[in-house]
């Protein structure tokens, strides 16, 4: 037969536990959003700027220097793999 042992937890301890749980949820959500963004294969030019961390004008320079742009359903898109390869080739 199972025995139950009463457990008394102070309000302060409960608040501390809730705080930790909330922090874990926020971190997991943020990590999930980052993973989702990384897994997206095609980006529009705005997303490509955000991914690279550059302005639109700088992105246009990269395109002029050979960064590949593909057309998907009439929309210009940039593949993440192409961005990564471009930077591998153009960094010393």
Residue frames as a rotation matrix with the C-alpha (Angstrom) as fourth column:
UNK 1
0.581 0.814 0.000 0.00
0.814 -0.581 0.000 0.00
0.000 0.000 -1.000 0.00
UNK 2
-0.212 -0.648 0.732 1.29
0.600 -0.678 -0.426 3.44
0.772 0.349 0.532 -0.90
UNK 3
0.137 0.187 -0.973 1.83
0.915 -0.401 0.051 5.95
-0.380 -0.897 -0.226 1.84
UNK 4
0.425 0.035 0.904 1.41
0.514 -0.832 -0.209 9.64
0.745 0.554 -0.372 1.32
UNK 5
-0.244 -0.562 -0.790 3.71
0.945 -0.320 -0.064 12.07
-0.217 -0.762 0.609 3.03
UNK 6
0.823 0.568 -0.007 2.39
0.555 -0.808 -0.198 15.61
-0.118 0.159 -0.980 3.36
UNK 7
-0.314 -0.920 0.235 4.71
0.949 -0.314 0.038 18.23
0.039 0.235 0.971 1.92
UNK 8
0.705 0.484 -0.518 4.56
0.541 -0.840 -0.049 21.87
-0.459 -0.246 -0.854 2.92
UNK 9
-0.270 -0.747 0.607 6.11
0.951 -0.306 0.046 24.35
0.151 0.590 0.793 0.50
UNK 10
-0.255 0.123 -0.959 6.38
0.475 -0.848 -0.235 28.01
-0.842 -0.516 0.158 1.33
UNK 11
0.807 0.590 -0.022 4.88
0.324 -0.473 -0.819 30.66
-0.494 0.654 -0.573 -0.95
UNK 12
0.401 -0.752 -0.523 8.39
-0.705 -0.618 0.349 31.97
-0.585 0.229 -0.778 -1.59
UNK 13
-0.560 -0.607 0.564 9.55
-0.164 0.748 0.643 28.55
-0.812 0.268 -0.518 -2.80
UNK 14
0.168 0.718 0.676 6.49
0.703 0.393 -0.593 28.19
-0.691 0.574 -0.439 -5.03
UNK 15
0.874 0.126 -0.468 7.19
-0.149 -0.849 -0.506 31.61
-0.462 0.513 -0.724 -6.59
UNK 16
-0.071 -0.981 -0.182 10.83
-0.724 -0.075 0.686 30.63
-0.686 0.180 -0.705 -7.16
UNK 17
-0.480 -0.028 0.877 9.75
0.332 0.919 0.211 27.40
-0.812 0.393 -0.432 -8.87
UNK 18
0.588 0.775 0.232 7.24
0.568 -0.192 -0.800 29.28
-0.575 0.602 -0.554 -11.04
UNK 19
0.607 -0.439 -0.662 9.92
-0.549 -0.835 0.050 31.78
-0.575 0.333 -0.748 -12.03
UNK 20
-0.489 -0.837 0.247 12.30
-0.424 0.475 0.771 29.01
-0.762 0.272 -0.587 -13.11
UNK 21
-0.184 0.513 0.839 9.55
0.657 0.699 -0.283 27.27
-0.732 0.499 -0.465 -15.09
UNK 22
0.818 0.511 -0.265 8.63
0.197 -0.681 -0.705 30.53
-0.541 0.524 -0.657 -16.84
UNK 23
0.209 -0.835 -0.509 12.28
-0.735 -0.478 0.481 31.17
-0.645 0.274 -0.713 -17.73
UNK 24
-0.613 -0.408 0.676 12.62
0.026 0.845 0.534 27.67
-0.790 0.345 -0.508 -19.17
UNK 25
0.273 0.807 0.523 9.46
0.707 0.200 -0.678 28.15
-0.652 0.555 -0.516 -21.25
UNK 26
0.804 -0.015 -0.595 10.69
-0.276 -0.894 -0.351 31.48
-0.527 0.447 -0.723 -22.63
UNK 27
-0.208 -0.970 -0.126 14.10
-0.690 0.055 0.722 30.00
-0.693 0.237 -0.681 -23.46
UNK 28
-0.477 0.084 0.875 12.55
0.385 0.915 0.122 26.94
-0.790 0.395 -0.468 -25.14
UNK 29
0.633 0.766 0.111 10.23
0.493 -0.289 -0.821 29.14
-0.597 0.574 -0.561 -27.19
UNK 30
0.571 -0.507 -0.646 13.09
-0.625 -0.779 0.058 31.38
-0.533 0.370 -0.761 -28.29
UNK 31
-0.509 -0.790 0.342 15.25
-0.401 0.569 0.719 28.37
-0.762 0.229 -0.606 -29.18
UNK 32
-0.103 0.580 0.808 12.36
0.623 0.671 -0.402 26.87
-0.775 0.462 -0.431 -31.15
UNK 33
0.850 0.414 -0.325 11.89
0.068 -0.699 -0.712 30.10
-0.522 0.584 -0.622 -33.12
UNK 34
0.148 -0.889 -0.434 15.61
-0.803 -0.364 0.472 30.24
-0.577 0.278 -0.768 -33.92
UNK 35
-0.581 -0.327 0.745 15.66
0.029 0.907 0.420 26.63
-0.813 0.266 -0.517 -35.05
UNK 36
0.359 0.821 0.444 12.62
0.608 0.156 -0.779 27.25
-0.708 0.549 -0.443 -37.24
UNK 37
0.785 -0.116 -0.609 14.30
-0.404 -0.840 -0.361 30.24
-0.470 0.530 -0.706 -38.88
UNK 38
-0.254 -0.967 -0.014 17.50
-0.707 0.175 0.685 28.27
-0.660 0.184 -0.729 -39.48
UNK 39
-0.447 0.104 0.889 15.61
0.302 0.952 0.041 25.39
-0.842 0.287 -0.457 -41.07
UNK 40
0.679 0.692 -0.246 13.87
0.035 -0.364 -0.931 27.61
-0.734 0.623 -0.271 -43.60
UNK 41
0.071 -0.705 0.705 15.60
0.813 0.450 0.369 26.88
-0.578 0.547 0.605 -46.89
UNK 42
-0.257 -0.085 0.963 14.58
0.817 -0.551 0.170 29.89
0.516 0.830 0.211 -48.98
UNK 43
-0.186 0.144 -0.972 14.55
0.697 -0.678 -0.234 33.51
-0.693 -0.720 0.026 -47.84
UNK 44
0.774 0.311 0.551 13.26
0.594 -0.657 -0.463 36.66
0.218 0.686 -0.694 -49.42
UNK 45
0.025 -0.862 0.507 15.76
0.412 -0.453 -0.791 39.52
0.911 0.229 0.343 -49.62
UNK 46
0.320 0.143 0.937 14.61
-0.671 -0.664 0.331 41.06
0.669 -0.734 -0.116 -46.34
UNK 47
0.976 0.057 0.211 15.04
-0.189 0.704 0.685 37.74
-0.109 -0.708 0.698 -44.54
UNK 48
0.548 -0.835 0.054 18.44
0.706 0.427 -0.566 37.29
0.449 0.348 0.823 -46.19
UNK 49
0.051 -0.496 0.867 19.52
-0.185 -0.858 -0.480 40.71
0.981 -0.136 -0.135 -44.88
UNK 50
0.598 0.253 0.761 18.44
-0.773 -0.069 0.631 39.67
0.212 -0.965 0.154 -41.37
UNK 51
0.973 -0.227 -0.030 20.14
0.229 0.961 0.152 36.27
-0.005 -0.155 0.988 -41.68
UNK 52
0.247 -0.936 0.252 23.42
0.719 0.002 -0.695 37.84
0.650 0.353 0.674 -42.79
UNK 53
0.357 -0.050 -0.933 23.10
0.798 -0.502 0.333 40.92
-0.485 -0.863 -0.139 -40.61
UNK 54
-0.782 -0.622 0.037 23.57
0.527 -0.629 0.572 43.49
-0.333 0.466 0.820 -43.36
UNK 55
-0.245 0.666 -0.704 21.65
-0.355 -0.738 -0.574 46.31
-0.902 0.110 0.418 -45.02
UNK 56
0.682 0.582 0.443 19.73
0.241 0.392 -0.888 45.88
-0.690 0.712 0.127 -48.26
UNK 57
0.784 -0.443 -0.434 22.41
-0.620 -0.550 -0.560 47.84
0.009 0.709 -0.706 -50.16
UNK 58
-0.255 -0.903 0.345 25.11
-0.873 0.369 0.318 45.49
-0.415 -0.220 -0.883 -48.86
UNK 59
0.048 0.358 0.933 23.02
0.084 0.929 -0.360 42.50
-0.995 0.096 0.015 -49.91
UNK 60
0.947 0.300 -0.117 22.77
-0.063 -0.182 -0.981 43.99
-0.316 0.937 -0.153 -53.42
UNK 61
0.276 -0.928 -0.249 26.59
-0.961 -0.274 -0.043 44.28
-0.028 0.251 -0.967 -53.48
UNK 62
-0.378 -0.376 0.846 26.88
-0.457 0.871 0.183 40.61
-0.805 -0.317 -0.500 -52.50
UNK 63
0.534 0.643 0.549 24.47
0.235 0.511 -0.827 39.71
-0.812 0.571 0.122 -55.31
UNK 64
0.868 -0.276 -0.414 26.56
-0.497 -0.508 -0.704 41.75
-0.016 0.816 -0.577 -57.76
UNK 65
-0.119 -0.983 0.138 29.63
-0.986 0.133 0.096 39.84
-0.113 -0.124 -0.986 -56.49
UNK 66
-0.613 -0.159 -0.774 28.01
-0.508 0.829 0.233 36.48
0.605 0.536 -0.589 -57.20
UNK 67
-0.784 0.436 0.441 25.54
-0.252 0.426 -0.869 35.64
-0.567 -0.793 -0.225 -54.44
UNK 68
-0.915 0.402 0.038 23.01
0.250 0.491 0.834 33.45
0.316 0.773 -0.550 -56.20
UNK 69
-0.527 0.850 -0.011 19.37
-0.602 -0.382 -0.702 34.54
-0.600 -0.363 0.713 -56.40
UNK 70
-0.928 0.287 0.236 16.74
0.370 0.767 0.524 32.04
-0.031 0.574 -0.819 -57.57
UNK 71
-0.609 0.793 0.000 13.24
-0.763 -0.586 0.273 32.70
0.217 0.167 0.962 -58.79
UNK 72
-0.909 0.415 -0.024 10.47
0.395 0.845 -0.359 30.75
-0.129 -0.336 -0.933 -57.08
UNK 73
-0.002 0.991 0.136 6.97
0.981 0.029 -0.190 31.26
-0.193 0.133 -0.972 -58.47
UNK 74
0.366 0.114 0.924 8.04
0.609 -0.780 -0.145 34.62
0.704 0.616 -0.355 -59.89
UNK 75
0.972 -0.060 0.229 9.57
-0.212 -0.648 0.732 35.78
0.104 -0.760 -0.642 -56.61
UNK 76
0.173 -0.979 -0.104 13.30
-0.290 0.050 -0.956 36.28
0.941 0.196 -0.276 -56.14
UNK 77
0.975 0.111 0.190 14.57
-0.217 0.333 0.917 34.16
0.039 -0.936 0.349 -53.27
UNK 78
0.023 -0.999 -0.029 17.96
-0.796 -0.001 -0.605 33.38
0.605 0.037 -0.796 -51.77
UNK 79
0.695 0.173 -0.697 18.85
0.132 0.923 0.360 29.95
0.706 -0.343 0.619 -50.47
UNK 80
0.866 -0.373 0.333 20.59
-0.442 -0.259 0.859 29.78
-0.234 -0.891 -0.389 -47.11
UNK 81
0.561 -0.685 0.465 23.05
0.557 0.728 0.400 27.26
-0.612 0.035 0.790 -48.47
UNK 82
0.439 -0.383 0.813 24.01
0.743 -0.354 -0.568 29.76
0.505 0.853 0.129 -51.18
UNK 83
0.801 -0.146 0.581 24.59
-0.367 -0.886 0.283 32.47
0.473 -0.440 -0.764 -48.56
UNK 84
0.781 -0.504 0.368 26.74
-0.188 0.373 0.909 30.13
-0.595 -0.779 0.197 -46.50
UNK 85
0.443 -0.620 0.647 28.75
0.841 0.537 -0.061 29.02
-0.310 0.572 0.760 -49.55
UNK 86
0.649 -0.162 0.744 29.18
0.342 -0.811 -0.475 32.64
0.680 0.562 -0.471 -50.69
UNK 87
0.809 -0.327 0.489 30.67
-0.576 -0.609 0.545 33.59
0.120 -0.723 -0.681 -47.33
UNK 88
0.668 -0.602 0.437 32.93
0.238 0.730 0.641 30.53
-0.705 -0.324 0.631 -47.27
UNK 89
0.393 -0.494 0.775 34.35
0.915 0.125 -0.384 31.56
0.093 0.860 0.501 -50.65
UNK 90
0.394 -0.145 0.908 34.67
0.287 -0.919 -0.271 35.26
0.873 0.367 -0.321 -49.80
UNK 91
0.918 -0.173 0.358 36.24
-0.397 -0.392 0.830 35.11
-0.004 -0.903 -0.429 -46.34
UNK 92
0.186 -0.952 -0.244 39.95
-0.623 0.078 -0.778 34.81
0.759 0.297 -0.579 -45.79
